[in-house]
């Protein structure tokens, strides 16, 4: 007969003297009624007694290879326990996911909006495209006054841009129509 699976570990602890109090009393009562657990308890108690009675051989020497393997295993256990401890601290510091997940979503959305707004330029009415090649030296004066032309000249030289702006500023502008209140009269003579 097999011992009860839930009692195996408890029986081993009882045999080693590590189980006390009410739990030990309940287990002893169970062992007295269960044949499988009683046999298992007798076997474990016999093994525990033999281990206690055994005298260590003081002449035994472990090899260097054995020491290196044991040290390597201990380091692996220490490093994994360090990682486990760090993971536990992170889990303990993290708020409840029901709170953290929406907060992270709001933060991600805010970052997305901020990033998009930095790269966003307000739309403007584009000027009619003017296809012009690079102006020849001294031909800067007949360029249309557009941002694209100003950028093109500025890329060549800031001095050329300054000269162009000065020339265009000194030119006589074409006559613009002047609107007065009287020009807004309708056909019947009223506003």
PyMOL commands that set and color helices and strands:
alter all, ss='L'
color gray80, all
select helices_A, chain A and resi 5-15+21-33+35-53+64-93+97-119+140-142+147-156+158-170+181-184
alter helices_A, ss='H'
color red, helices_A
deselect
rebuild
show_as cartoon
